[in-house]
Amino acid sequence: MTTTTATTADITTTTGTTGTTGTTGVHPKPARLRAGTRARGGPVPVLWLALLATPLAAGANAPVLILPDMARSLGVSTSTAGWLVASYAWAMAVGTPLLAGLLRRRGLRAALRLAGALLVVGTLLVAASPWLPLTLAGRATQAAGGAGLAAVAMSLAGSARRMGVISAGFGILGASGPLLGAQLSQAVSWRLSLSVSVIAILAVPAVSRYAKAPAATPQGGFDARGAALLTALATALVLLPRTPAAALGSAVLAAALLALHVRRRPDGFVPAALIRKPLFLGSALLALALSGSYFTLLFSVPRLLTDRAGWDVATAGTGQLVALLTGSALSWLLAAASARMSRAAVRAVLIGVGAAAAAIAVFASWGPLLLVATMGGVFAATGANAVLSMHAASSAPDAQRPTAIGLFALCYQLGGAFGPAIATALVLTV
């Protein structure tokens, strides 16, 4: 991102003994560490950040092929068991800005500890619960913890190139999640399939070693009303595909109340200065559009391969998996090259590839071309997550960068909630 005034160095978090931080909000004054711990200098190695963040994607998609088995085990219908997917998506959406807010106020270690604890507790509930309500609570707790760890990883990425590694990992593990979940369910249990995201806990000690003392709490109390209103808005938007009328009314009300609250408290949980920045708004809304398009293709293309190209289910699934893995890997190339490109050029690539993928899906009937649409969709979405998240972060002052990352991730994840509903309306019910 050399074409802007915000350089990579502005965004990168430094945690040396004399340095200051950008994204974590760590207090710049030297502080005594507990015995046996030592903060390391320099950025966190990106592979640790990828391990911290990306298991969340595998956990989200693991139930896709095993919902009937889960339903039989819990004694409910398959449609009712589908709430295990919806609860995970909801907790990812609302957990990301909430845990990012904790990162902003209390620093890296506090966010890592709480997110890690939520992930472990949720996994234990999923592993042991014999009832659907308790399993739903476990899935939501898992997702909130995983979203918090992902928010930490994204905040510490510091550059589009490093964020590209994380984003490509999201795409690759997300694409592999259904097959991995099916294999684990067949070999052991569906409960193990829903527990794969706990692997992220292995990265917590390594990332924590790069942290200094917890951040000093910013002046002013915690904006609980702003956090509650944002949570209500995100909840209504996530539920919009399932209960359109009630969710739409709730979303409009929550949005109006949140707007009034932001005017009264412009430095609260949703900073007014941030959401008025064209760079932040443009980045977040474009990510929302590309994410929604990708998830629409993800659920639509297998059906289109069957109906238009005559492929069987196994062939379609294998072809889509290859396309998703390829597109996710290629998105890292865009992230790596983005430092030498202008913001306008990067956005032109993302919009062009995303629009071409959607157009191909609408008109193509040849199987390989439909797979190209899938590959283009995941390339545009994961590339947007990598590059535009850094654009969004660069629009915020140091103390607000975790908030910018959290709100950006919320927009991206809302695309994941809207995409399946669009696919159902346009393709799956035809």
Secondary structure, 3 states (H helix, E strand, C coil): CCCCCCCHHHHCCCCCCCCCCCCCCCCCCCCCCCCCCCCCCCCCCHHHHHHHHCHHHHHHHCCCCCHHHHHHHHCCCHHHHCHHHHHHHHHHHHHHHHHHHHHHHHCHHHHHHHHHHHHHHHHHHHHHCCCHHHHHHHHHHHHHHHHHHHHHHHHHHCCHHHHHHHHHHHHHHHHHHHHHHHHHHHHCCHHHHCCHHHHHHHHHHHHHCCCCCCCCCCCCCCCHHHHHHHHHHHHHHHHCCCCHHHHHHHHHHHHHHHHHHHHHCCCCCCCHHHHCCHHHHHHHHHHHHHHHHHHHHHHHHHHHHHHCCCCCHHHHHHHHHHHHHHHHHHHHHHHHHHHHCCHHHHHHHHHHHHHHHHHHHHHCCCHHHHHHHHHHHHHHHHHHHHHHHHHHHHCCCHHHHHHHHHHHHHHHHHHHHHHHHHHHHHHHCC
